[in-house]
């Protein structure tokens, strides 16, 4: 590491790339898969993200012309798409292949309930899905709370849209993002104010969808689930 990092005439991105190419990739005959989980956490640190995202994009571009870099496979895992101000030409999110995890249907939720060993009837599964739809992460959280903490489903669902219970960190994170972008906050208020899907400016609709807050119904959008509707209605219309 010292051999590559002590070069005072090279920046950190260049030295990192030199190390990967000259040491890690050079020693391999087979592809190397680099998986970065919970990648959206990097956006809590804008200065780091500003350097790291172009670094990954640069590695992707190098793979088009370099035999060494062609050995590297990048997998970025995010809970939702990320709304970033990163310029398109330096972002790693508009290249490669995007695989979106769809929402669970009722049978898949029932299968997960059985896997947890929880005794829930069809009507209780319906209650869960009425509150949070088939959102994979939200389903996982509520089932884990029932299983690990022996919490009552009725109370969980009643208190879910508050900052006291199981979704508080998830909801706060989305609220913090909205606070940074007032135009998205105003657009979401318009969506919540209507029970039926509405038409928004395309860019705003896409960014709200990218944050996981709305879903498209043809060319219109509506709030993704009742949990988000209840929480953001209380927060945005009383602040």
TAGIMO-V599715 format. One record per helix or strand. SS is the DSSP state (@ for helix, = for strand). FROM is the first residue (numbers start at 1). TO is the last residue. If there is no record, write none. Layout:
SS/FROM/TO + SS/FROM/TO
This chain:
@/2/5 + @/12/25 + =/32/36 + @/39/44 + @/46/62 + @/69/71 + =/72/76 + @/88/90 + @/92/94 + @/106/116 + @/122/132 + @/136/149 + @/153/159 + @/168/180 + @/182/192 + =/198/198 + @/202/210 + =/214/217 + =/220/223 + @/226/236
